[in-house]
Amino acid sequence: MLRNDIQFPYGAVYFRKSNPPNEDWERDYATAGEDGLNIFRHWFMWGAIEVAPGVYDWDDYDRQLDLAAKNGIKTVIAELIHAVPDWAVRKFSHALQVAADGTKLGSYMGVSSATGGFSNNGGGAGALTLNCPEVKEAAGQFLTALATRYKDHPAIYGYDVWNECNYSADVDYSSYAKAAFRKWLEKKYGTLSALAKAWHRYSYAEWQDIEPPVHMAPYPECIDWLQFKRDNFYGQMQWRIDTIRAIDQKNVIAAHGISGAIPNMAANGCDDWLAASKVDIYGFTWIQARKGTEPWKTWYGVDINRAAARGKPFWHAERQGGPLWLQPQVIGRDKEDGRVAEPEDIRLWSMTSLAGGARGVLNLRWRPLLDGPLFGAFGSYGMDGARTPRSEIASQMAKWANDPAQAALWEAKPVRGEVGILVVPETQQFDYLLNHDRKEKPYPEAMWGAYRGFLENGVQPDWVHIDDIGDYDLLYFPYPIMFTAEQARHLKAWVEKGGILIAEACPGYFGDRGHVGQIQPNMGLDQVFGAREEEVEFMPDIGDRIRLELEGLAVDGGGLLQSYKLAGGKALGRFDDGRLAVVENSFGRGRTLLIGTNPSVAYYRTEGKANRAFFEELMNWSGRSRHVTLSNDAVFARIHKGEKGSFLWLANPTRRPQATDVELADRLGTLTSAQASWPAGWNYHGGQIEVPPRDVLILQLG
């Protein structure tokens, strides 16, 4: 369900009770409307509205929507049932969520809203478990009352459900969650004896004997626990949606995550693909003050969200617009590293998201909070609501984005990347369990290292879920140590039909339920790769000592080491000690390249000082050409194509102008002399292009 009454949603999160102060609301709304903002999101906290059982105080929220209608601003209602009423904590004390160590969650003051009712364990789950029927009924009554009250208001745009779509790694061990887990297991396994065999626990007499695991380790019971938690919490997300939809069938339902699928899908349920599948519009929170301002991180934040949206519209749902003080993520970092957001930073961060395909931008504060530990943070406007240089650049972008002249620009979408980085949820789950108590975290390092290796070589790498590989013909699989037999068959069939697969060491080493295959590569993949394992070394703590040569090119290893003997493939490279390290193979109409270590880990750990040429060579080996070839690697390029026009986006994240030559692939169009879509007044007359600092340049293609 989509809205067409706003060309480009550009706005902010405004009201998080009790900020901003109510005496400023009318002036703030007038300022926002004058500045071109057209959408606000507010936190509708259960604990701030249902002040006693069945007693609702809507006054502040009614006024928000009335002011929005008056000033031409649409409203997104962010339901926050995880901000629970204090009376509910008392009434449903038997339904408090329980941590792994047995500690019960409680009602605490919020960080992003200095109000009570928030849990003390992080994540978006709340202090009370929705597995308790009484809690679910009470929360459902609140959602029903909310949708009933506002569904026909002239300012309504839609609802945002389950803020930042994640949960704590440490919950939920309440009796209600345990009961739900047992039902989930019974549905999956059918009989207690089948479960006992799968779990290697042979003395279960009743289903009540089953307890969820507390110690996380690479065992089937822990795999099931992680998968249950995901199904359980996302089932509750679907229930929120269904409850609202039962009342309101016409307005948008949105959600936003934290672009956290790498590395927090397993531990914290940051499954952006699953969340996006449930809503009309998906989005992401991405704050450079907390993440860092390295260009690859800004691109990662938007690229993984675009992948998860699977063609649906998505927006940068919470974008930084001001400074961040005293928080642990910023301590010790340079102030230019996102701690003090300059107007040029806001422009760059917003425009990079748009270059990545986002079709909406909301600042996570219109003006800063005045209470709590996040005082003064993130707002584009001043502490008193006054305009600032930061708000002026936001206003300029908002008005530009909603100029009818940009309609063709927003209709165009990013083209498919030249290579896909393969994402398999089960792989991350198992690595999380395998390395739970260890400091080595090779999985996220490998995933981000591969992404950086291609991105920083001028290639657009897309994140590709295992369910979506049919849309791609070239995939890179970093650190592929575990996946299921069904997924192995899927990959095998994809290669056989013509796909090109580049895999790092130990593909599918662990199969269903984490069981090690006796023949490696496992699950019949030895045929796909044309090789068999000779030796393996699981020593990621000293993986940086691994070296190999790929047809004369020196490559640094990392993570694991797996050497091979040929089984139909062709040797392309050897480790320094002479063992076979790289094998290429033809399988059906497709090709494979198997690399017996994790060069992506080395790239990540050395900040690209190692293996840059390796990722360049992979593109040569694959036979794939770049969409855009630039002579200056400080600049990043994206191509958007649409029925009304195609566009070249050039992004310069540095603090000085960057000049570059541009060569486009023939199939993507040509550069013609024309005025730029952004910045205003810039004209292209051929030859080398200079991109302004901390800005993008948008040129229409012929």
C-alpha positions in Angstrom: 0.0 0.0 0.0 1.6 3.2 -1.1 0.9 6.9 -0.9 1.3 9.3 -3.8 0.4 12.5 -2.0 4.1 13.3 -1.2 6.6 13.2 -4.0 9.5 12.6 -1.6 9.1 12.2 2.1 11.6 14.5 3.8 11.2 15.2 7.5 12.1 14.2 11.0 11.1 12.5 14.2 9.5 15.2 16.3 7.6 14.3 19.5 9.0 11.9 22.0 7.1 12.9 25.1 8.0 15.1 26.9 10.2 16.8 24.2 10.0 19.3 22.6 8.0 21.5 25.1 4.4 22.0 24.2 4.7 25.8 24.2 6.9 25.5 21.1 4.9 23.1 19.0 2.9 25.6 17.0 6.0 27.6 16.1 8.0 24.5 15.3 5.4 23.1 12.9 5.2 26.5 11.1 9.0 26.5 10.8 9.1 22.9 9.5 6.3 23.7 6.9 8.1 26.8 5.7 11.4 24.9 5.4 9.8 22.3 3.1 9.6 19.4 5.5 6.5 17.3 4.8 6.5 14.4 7.2 6.9 13.9 11.0 7.1 10.7 13.0 6.2 10.6 16.6 6.6 8.0 19.3 3.1 6.9 20.5 4.3 5.1 23.7 1.8 2.8 25.3 3.1 3.8 28.8 2.6 7.5 28.0 -0.9 7.2 26.7 -2.8 4.5 28.6 -2.3 6.1 32.0 -4.5 3.6 33.8 -6.2 0.5 32.6 -8.6 1.6 29.8 -7.9 5.3 30.5 -6.2 7.0 27.5 -4.6 10.5 27.4 -4.5 11.4 23.8 -4.3 15.2 24.2 -0.6 15.7 23.2 -0.9 13.4 20.2 -4.2 14.9 19.0 -2.5 18.2 18.9 0.4 16.8 16.9 -1.8 15.6 14.2 -3.9 18.7 14.1 -0.9 20.9 13.8 0.4 18.7 11.1 -2.8 19.1 9.1 -2.7 22.8 9.5 0.9 23.0 8.2 0.7 20.5 5.3 2.8 17.9 7.1 1.9 14.2 7.1 2.3 12.0 10.2 3.8 8.6 10.8 2.6 7.0 14.0 5.4 5.0 15.6 3.6 2.5 17.9 5.8 1.7 20.9 4.0 -1.0 22.9 7.4 -2.0 24.3 7.3 1.2 26.3 4.9 -0.3 28.8 2.7 1.4 31.4 4.0 1.1 35.0 0.6 -0.2 36.1 1.0 -3.0 33.6 4.4 -3.9 35.1 2.6 -4.4 38.4 -0.5 -6.1 37.0 1.4 -8.5 34.8 4.5 -8.9 37.0 4.3 -12.7 36.3 4.9 -11.9 32.6 8.1 -9.9 32.9 10.7 -11.0 30.4 13.6 -13.0 31.9 17.2 -12.9 31.0 19.4 -15.9 30.6 20.8 -15.5 34.1 17.2 -15.5 35.6 17.1 -11.7 36.1 13.6 -10.2 35.4 13.4 -7.1 33.3 11.8 -4.0 34.7 10.5 -0.5 33.9 13.3 2.0 33.4 13.7 5.5 32.1 14.2 5.6 28.3 17.4 6.9 26.6 15.8 8.2 23.4 12.8 9.5 25.3 13.2 10.5 28.9 10.1 8.7 30.0 9.5 5.5 32.0 8.3 2.1 30.8 11.4 1.0 28.9 13.2 -2.3 29.6 16.7 -2.5 31.0 18.0 -5.0 28.5 18.2 -3.2 25.2 16.5 -4.1 22.0 12.9 -3.5 21.0 11.3 -6.3 23.0 10.1 -4.4 26.1 9.9 -5.5 29.7 6.7 -7.6 29.3 6.6 -10.7 27.1 4.0 -10.8 24.4 3.9 -14.6 24.8 1.6 -14.0 27.8 -2.0 -13.9 26.5 -3.0 -11.2 29.1 -0.2 -8.9 28.0 -0.9 -9.5 24.3 -4.6 -8.7 24.9 -3.8 -5.5 26.7 -1.3 -4.3 24.1 -3.7 -5.2 21.4 -6.4 -3.1 22.9 -4.1 -0.2 22.9 -3.1 -0.7 19.2 -6.8 -1.0 18.3 -7.7 2.2 20.2 -4.7 4.0 18.5 -5.7 3.0 15.0 -9.4 3.7 15.6 -8.7 7.2 16.8 -6.3 8.3 14.0 -7.1 6.2 10.9 -9.2 8.9 9.3 -7.3 12.0 10.4 -6.3 14.2 7.5 -2.7 14.2 8.6 -2.2 10.5 8.8 0.4 8.9 6.5 0.7 5.5 8.2 2.3 3.5 11.1 5.8 2.5 11.9 5.8 -0.8 13.8 8.5 -2.3 16.1 11.0 0.5 16.2 14.4 -0.6 14.9 13.4 -4.3 14.5 15.7 -6.1 16.9 15.8 -7.8 20.3 18.3 -8.5 23.0 20.5 -11.5 22.7 19.7 -12.4 26.3 15.9 -12.8 26.3 13.3 -14.3 26.6 13.5 -17.0 29.2 10.1 -16.4 30.8 7.8 -19.3 31.5 5.6 -18.0 28.6 8.4 -17.9 26.1 9.5 -21.4 27.2 6.0 -22.7 26.6 6.0 -21.1 23.1 9.4 -22.7 22.4 8.1 -26.1 23.3 5.2 -25.7 20.9 7.5 -24.5 18.2 9.7 -27.6 18.7 6.7 -29.9 18.7 5.6 -28.4 15.4 9.1 -28.8 13.9 9.9 -32.3 15.1 6.5 -33.9 15.6 7.6 -36.2 18.4 9.7 -36.0 21.5 11.9 -38.9 20.3 12.7 -37.1 17.0 13.7 -34.0 19.0 15.8 -36.1 21.4 17.7 -37.7 18.5 18.3 -34.4 16.7 19.5 -32.7 19.9 21.5 -35.7 21.2 19.5 -35.6 24.4 18.1 -39.1 25.1 16.3 -38.8 28.4 13.4 -36.5 27.8 10.2 -38.0 29.2 7.8 -35.1 28.7 7.9 -31.9 26.7 8.1 -30.0 29.9 11.6 -31.4 30.4 12.8 -29.2 27.6 14.5 -26.0 28.7 16.0 -23.4 26.2 19.8 -23.3 26.2 21.5 -20.7 28.3 25.0 -21.4 27.3 25.4 -20.5 23.6 27.5 -23.1 21.7 27.5 -24.8 18.3 24.8 -27.4 19.1 21.5 -28.2 17.5 19.5 -27.0 20.5 21.2 -23.5 20.2 20.5 -23.3 16.5 16.8 -24.1 17.2 16.7 -21.5 20.0 18.1 -18.8 17.7 15.6 -19.7 15.0 12.7 -19.8 17.4 13.5 -16.4 18.8 13.5 -15.0 15.3 10.2 -16.7 14.4 8.7 -15.6 17.7 9.6 -12.0 17.7 8.8 -11.5 14.0 5.5 -13.4 14.6 4.8 -10.7 17.2 5.7 -8.0 14.6 3.1 -9.6 12.2 0.5 -9.6 15.0 1.1 -5.8 15.5 0.5 -5.3 11.8 -2.6 -7.5 11.7 -4.0 -5.8 14.7 -3.7 -2.4 13.1 -4.8 -3.6 9.7 -8.0 -5.0 11.3 -8.9 -1.4 11.9 -7.1 0.5 9.2 -6.9 -1.0 5.7 -5.9 2.1 3.8 -2.8 3.8 5.4 0.8 2.8 5.0 2.5 0.3 7.4 6.2 0.8 7.6 9.1 -0.3 9.8 12.7 0.3 10.1 15.7 -1.6 11.3 19.3 -0.6 11.9 20.9 -2.2 8.8 22.2 -4.7 11.3 22.0 -7.9 9.3 25.8 -7.9 9.3 26.7 -8.8 12.1 23.6 -8.9 14.3 21.1 -11.0 12.5 21.9 -14.1 14.6 22.3 -12.6 18.0 19.8 -9.7 17.9 17.3 -10.7 15.2 18.3 -7.9 12.8 16.8 -9.8 9.8 16.2 -6.9 7.5 14.9 -9.2 4.7 12.3 -10.7 7.0 11.2 -7.4 8.5 10.9 -5.7 5.1 8.8 -8.6 3.7 6.0 -7.7 6.2 5.6 -3.9 5.5 4.8 -1.5 2.6 7.9 0.7 3.2 11.1 -0.3 5.0 13.8 1.9 6.4 16.9 2.1 8.4 18.5 4.0 11.2 22.1 4.9 10.4 24.0 7.4 12.5 27.6 8.1 11.6 28.4 9.4 15.1 27.8 5.8 16.3 29.1 3.9 13.3 32.0 6.0 12.0 32.2 8.1 8.9 34.4 5.9 6.7 32.7 6.0 3.2 32.2 2.2 3.0 30.1 2.3 6.2 27.8 4.9 4.8 27.4 2.9 1.6 26.9 -0.4 3.6 24.1 1.2 5.6 22.0 2.0 2.6 23.0 -0.9 0.3 22.0 -3.7 2.7 18.6 -2.0 3.2 18.1 -1.7 -0.5 18.8 -5.4 -0.8 16.4 -6.3 2.0 13.6 -4.1 0.6 13.6 -6.3 -2.6 12.3 -3.6 -4.8 9.9 -2.0 -2.3 10.4 1.7 -1.5 12.6 2.3 1.4 13.9 5.4 3.3 16.7 6.5 5.5 14.3 6.5 8.5 16.6 8.0 11.0 19.5 10.1 9.7 21.8 12.1 11.9 21.3 15.9 11.8 23.4 17.1 14.7 26.1 16.3 17.2 26.4 13.4 19.8 27.8 14.0 23.2 29.3 11.7 25.9 28.1 8.4 24.4 30.5 5.4 24.5 30.6 5.0 20.7 32.1 8.5 20.3 34.6 8.7 23.2 38.1 9.2 21.9 37.2 9.8 18.3 38.0 12.9 16.3 35.2 15.4 16.3 35.1 15.3 12.5 34.2 11.6 12.7 30.5 12.3 13.1 30.7 13.8 16.6 30.0 17.3 15.3 27.7 17.1 12.2 28.5 20.0 9.9 26.0 21.0 7.2 28.2 19.4 4.5 28.1 16.1 6.5 24.4 16.1 6.5 24.3 16.8 2.8 26.8 14.0 2.1 25.1 11.4 4.3 21.6 12.2 2.9 22.8 12.2 -0.7 24.7 8.9 -0.3 21.5 7.3 0.9 19.7 8.7 -2.1 22.4 7.4 -4.4 21.9 4.0 -2.9 18.2 4.1 -3.7 16.5 5.5 -0.6 13.4 7.4 -1.5 12.8 9.3 1.8 14.8 10.9 4.6 13.9 11.5 8.2 16.2 13.1 10.7 16.0 11.2 14.0 15.4 14.5 15.8 13.8 17.6 14.5 15.4 19.4 17.5 17.4 17.9 20.3 16.0 16.4 23.5 16.3 18.5 26.6 16.4 15.6 29.1 18.3 12.4 29.6 21.7 11.2 28.4 20.9 12.1 24.8 20.4 15.8 25.5 21.4 18.0 22.6 21.9 15.1 20.2 21.1 14.7 16.5 18.8 17.7 15.9 19.2 19.8 12.8 17.5 22.7 14.6 18.7 24.4 17.7 18.0 23.5 21.4 15.3 26.2 21.3 14.0 25.2 17.8 15.8 28.0 16.0 17.1 27.5 12.5 20.8 26.6 12.1 23.2 26.1 9.2 22.4 22.4 9.5 18.7 22.9 9.2 19.2 25.3 6.3 21.0 22.6 4.2 18.2 20.1 5.1 15.6 22.6 4.0 17.4 23.1 0.7 17.4 19.4 0.1 13.8 19.0 1.1 12.6 21.7 -1.3 14.8 20.3 -4.1 13.6 16.8 -3.6 10.0 17.8 -3.8 10.4 20.0 -6.9 8.3 18.4 -9.7 11.5 18.7 -11.8 12.9 15.8 -9.8 10.1 13.4 -10.5 12.1 11.4 -13.1 15.0 11.2 -10.8 13.0 9.5 -8.1 11.3 7.2 -10.5 14.7 5.8 -11.6 16.2 3.0 -9.4 19.8 1.8 -8.9 20.8 -0.9 -11.4 21.8 -4.3 -10.2 25.4 -4.5 -9.0 28.2 -6.2 -10.9 28.7 -8.8 -8.1 26.6 -10.1 -5.2 27.8 -10.7 -1.7 26.0 -13.9 -0.6 24.1 -13.7 2.7 23.0 -17.0 4.3 21.4 -16.5 7.7 22.4 -20.0 8.9 26.1 -19.2 8.2 26.0 -16.3 10.5 24.1 -18.2 13.2 26.6 -21.0 13.3 29.6 -18.6 13.3 28.0 -16.7 16.2 27.6 -20.0 18.2 31.1 -21.3 17.2 32.8 -18.1 18.3 30.5 -17.1 21.1 33.1 -16.9 23.8 36.0 -15.9 21.5 37.3 -12.5 20.5 37.8 -13.6 16.9 34.8 -12.7 14.8 35.8 -13.8 11.3 32.2 -13.8 9.9 31.5 -10.0 10.0 35.1 -9.2 9.1 34.8 -11.5 6.0 31.5 -10.1 4.9 32.5 -6.4 5.3 36.0 -7.1 3.9 34.5 -8.6 0.7 32.1 -5.7 0.4 34.9 -3.2 0.8 37.2 -5.1 -1.5 34.8 -4.7 -4.4 33.4 -1.2 -3.5 36.8 0.3 -3.1 37.8 -1.2 -6.5 35.0 0.8 -8.2 32.5 -2.0 -8.3 28.9 -1.9 -6.9 28.6 -5.0 -4.6 25.0 -5.9 -3.8 24.0 -7.9 -0.7 22.2 -11.0 -1.9 20.1 -13.2 0.3 20.3 -17.0 -0.5 16.7 -16.9 -1.5 17.4 -14.2 -4.2 20.4 -15.7 -6.0 18.3 -16.3 -9.2 18.5 -12.5 -9.9 22.4 -12.6 -10.1 25.0 -14.4 -12.3 28.1 -13.6 -10.2 28.3 -14.2 -6.4 31.0 -14.0 -3.8 30.6 -16.2 -0.7 32.7 -15.0 2.2 33.4 -17.3 5.1 30.8 -19.9 4.0 31.4 -22.4 6.8 27.9 -23.6 7.4 24.6 -23.9 5.6 21.9 -26.5 5.0 21.8 -29.4 2.5 18.8 -27.7 0.8 20.8 -24.5 0.4 23.7 -26.5 -1.0 21.3 -28.0 -3.6 20.0 -24.6 -4.4 23.6 -23.2 -5.0 24.5 -26.3 -7.0 21.6 -25.9 -9.3 22.3 -22.1 -9.7 25.9 -22.8 -10.8 24.8 -25.6 -13.1 22.4 -23.2 -14.9 25.2 -20.7 -15.6 26.1 -18.9 -12.3 29.6 -17.9 -11.4 30.4 -18.7 -7.8 33.6 -17.5 -5.9 33.8 -19.1 -2.5 36.2 -18.8 0.3 37.5 -21.7 2.4 35.4 -24.5 3.9 32.1 -24.1 2.0 29.4 -26.0 3.9 32.0 -27.5 6.3 29.2 -27.8 8.8 25.9 -29.0 7.4 22.4 -29.5 8.8 22.3 -29.0 12.6 26.0 -28.1 12.5 27.2 -31.6 11.6 30.6 -31.8 10.0 30.7 -33.5 6.6 33.2 -36.4 6.2 33.8 -35.4 2.6 34.8 -31.8 2.0 33.6 -29.7 0.4 30.4 -31.0 2.0 27.0 -31.9 0.7 28.1 -32.8 -2.9 29.9 -29.4 -3.4 33.1 -31.2 -4.1 31.6 -31.8 -7.6 30.7 -28.2 -8.0 34.2 -27.0 -7.1 36.1 -29.8 -8.7 38.2 -30.3 -5.6 38.4 -32.3 -2.4 39.9 -31.2 0.9 43.4 -32.4 1.6 43.9 -30.6 5.0 42.1 -28.0 7.1 43.3 -25.6 9.8 40.8 -23.8 12.1 43.1 -21.2 13.6 41.5 -17.8 12.9 43.6 -16.3 15.7 46.7 -16.7 13.6 45.1 -16.6 10.2 47.0 -13.4 9.3 50.0 -15.6 8.8 48.5 -17.4 5.8 49.9 -16.4 2.3 49.2 -17.8 -1.1 49.9 -17.0 -4.7 47.2 -16.7 -7.4 48.7 -16.9 -10.8 51.7 -14.7 -9.8 49.6 -12.4 -7.5 50.5 -12.4 -3.8 47.4 -12.8 -1.6 47.1 -12.5 2.2 44.9 -15.0 3.9 42.9 -14.8 7.1 40.4 -16.8 9.1 40.8 -20.5 8.0 43.0 -22.6 5.8 41.8 -25.4 3.6 44.1 -27.1 1.1 42.9 -29.2 -1.8 43.5 -32.1 -4.2 42.0 -31.8 -7.6 38.8 -33.7 -8.5 38.2 -32.4 -11.9 39.1 -28.8 -11.4 42.2 -26.8 -12.4 44.9 -25.5 -10.0 45.3 -21.8 -10.0 47.2 -21.0 -6.9 49.2 -22.5 -4.0 50.0 -21.6 -0.4 53.6 -20.6 0.5 54.3 -24.1 1.6 53.2 -25.6 -1.7 49.8 -26.9 -0.8 47.0 -26.3 -3.3 45.1 -23.2 -2.4 42.9 -22.1 -5.4 40.9 -24.3 -7.7 38.7 -23.2 -10.7 36.1 -25.5 -12.2 33.4 -25.6 -14.8 30.1 -27.2 -13.6 27.2 -27.4 -16.0 27.0 -24.0 -17.7 28.6 -22.3 -14.7 32.0 -21.7 -13.2 33.4 -21.7 -9.7 36.5 -20.5 -8.0 37.4 -22.0 -4.6 39.9 -20.1 -2.4 41.3 -22.0 0.5 41.4 -19.1 3.0 39.6 -15.8 3.7 41.3 -13.0 1.8 38.3 -10.8 2.7 39.3 -11.0 6.4 42.8 -9.8 5.5 41.3 -6.9 3.5 39.1 -5.8 6.4 41.8 -6.1 9.1 44.4 -4.1 7.0 41.9 -1.4 5.9 42.4 -2.4 2.3 46.2 -2.3 2.4 46.2 -6.0 1.6 44.4 -7.8 -1.3 43.2 -4.7 -3.2 44.7 -6.2 -6.4 43.1 -9.6 -5.5 39.6 -8.2 -5.7 40.6 -6.5 -8.9 41.8 -9.8 -10.3 38.5 -11.5 -9.3 36.6 -9.1 -11.6 39.0 -9.9 -14.4 38.6 -13.7 -13.8 34.8 -13.4 -13.9 34.8 -11.5 -17.2 32.5 -8.9 -15.8 33.1 -5.3 -16.6 32.3 -2.3 -14.3 29.2 -0.2 -14.8 31.3 2.9 -14.4 35.1 3.2 -14.6 36.6 6.2 -12.8 40.2 7.5 -12.8 39.9 8.7 -9.2 39.2 6.1 -6.6 38.2 8.7 -4.0 34.9 9.1 -6.0 32.1 6.5 -6.0 29.6 6.0 -8.8 26.1 4.7 -9.1 23.8 4.4 -12.1 20.0 4.7 -11.8 17.7 3.7 -14.6 14.0 4.5 -15.1 11.4 4.8 -17.8 11.6 8.6 -17.6 15.3 8.8 -17.6 18.7 7.4 -16.4 21.2 9.2 -14.1 24.8 9.0 -13.0 25.5 9.8 -9.4 29.0 10.7 -8.4 29.7 10.9 -4.7 32.8 12.6 -3.2 33.1 11.9 0.6 36.4 13.8 0.9 36.9 17.4 2.1 38.3 18.7 -1.2 37.1 18.7 -4.8 37.9 15.5 -6.7 38.3 15.4 -10.5 37.8 12.2 -12.4 37.5 10.8 -15.9 34.3 8.8 -16.4 33.8 5.8 -18.7 30.3 4.2 -18.8 29.5 0.7 -19.9 27.9 0.8 -23.4 24.6 -0.6 -22.2 24.1 2.1 -19.6 23.9 5.2 -21.7 26.2 8.1 -22.5 27.1 11.4 -20.8 25.8 14.4 -22.7 26.3 18.1 -22.2 23.6 19.2 -19.8 22.7 20.9 -16.5 23.2 18.7 -13.4 20.2 17.7 -11.4 22.3 18.5 -8.4 24.0 20.8 -7.5 22.0 23.7 -8.9 23.7 25.6 -11.6 26.4 23.0 -12.4 26.7 22.2 -16.1 28.6 19.4 -17.8 30.4 20.3 -21.0 32.4 17.1 -21.6 35.8 16.0 -20.4 36.9 15.4 -16.9 34.4 16.0 -14.1 35.1 17.7 -10.8 32.8 16.6 -7.9 32.4 19.2 -5.0 33.6 18.1 -1.5 31.2 16.2 0.7 28.6 16.3 -2.0 27.2 14.4 -5.0 26.9 15.3 -8.6 23.9 14.0 -10.5 24.0 13.9 -14.3 21.3 12.7 -16.7 22.4 10.1 -19.2 21.5 10.0 -22.9 
